Amino acid sequence: MKLSYTILLLFITLTGYAKHDVKVYYEKSDDGYILYADNNEYCPITIQLEFTVTNLKLKDQNNSVYTVLPRQKKQLVTQLTVIQKNRGYKFSYTSWTNYGDATKDTYDLDYAYDLPYEKGQSFQVHQGYNGSFSHHNKNALDFDMPIGSGVHAIRDGVVIKIVKQHYQSCGTKECKKYNNHIIIYHSDGTFAEYTHLKQNGVTVAIGDHIKQGQLIGYSGNTGWSTGPHLHLEVFLQKMKKRETLKTKFKINSGSEILFLKEKNSYKK
């Protein structure tokens, strides 16, 4: 007796929380399907998969998340196995992606970050952690830096994202889409974002390996901003949101290490 199989081709709905250079695909196996992923980003990417299946068994729980290594080709993600081979089977899924390893909770708590400007300079922290204006429940810092001030990397890492083309700004959230910024991935799984850079005020490229203290761009007044400043936040990326982190900084040529406070000025 000839067995009859009804196979529905895979339909992928990509509804990621941001656009990432990641491809999820599958290959037919002897007893079902194997799913793979290519990650062309320079940091890990987390993928969440929600399946709809008929006569197929999932290797993992539905809606599981998977971490794909940076610059990885054909990394095994998961498998689906036919339950009854004399019956038809089909599947489809929806996928979401985001930067980083969304399952990661640990990082280097004791790391001493550089101030984000040139050695010998001093700037005030206009708004600190959980600030009253735009840092509600957010561990971020705003430095009063004039337009064109050099922005320097606070830690070694690799550049994963750059936005530099905007010139617009306003004092409402609607202008957030005009934020010029750089995101750098660190070795402990954290990220740093440097925001409100001047138009075309970026001196690095995606994929560049950055050293602590290196010039990466120039501060500005773009996006959601009421005046020239540098917005800085260090974070762990979860699937749907960031977990922003309080971090220690070296001041006065490294002679002290501390948490920065709002309205205080600090010399590098």
PyMOL commands that set and color helices and strands:
alter all, ss='L'
color gray80, all
select helices_A, chain A and resi 173-178
alter helices_A, ss='H'
color red, helices_A
select strands_A, chain A and resi 12-14+22-29+32-39+45-54+56-58+65-68+72-82+90-99+112-113+122-127+140-143+150-152+157-163+169-170+181-185+191-195+197-202+209-210+215-219+223-224+230-237+242-245+248-251+256-259+265-267
alter strands_A, ss='S'
color yellow, strands_A
deselect
rebuild
show_as cartoon
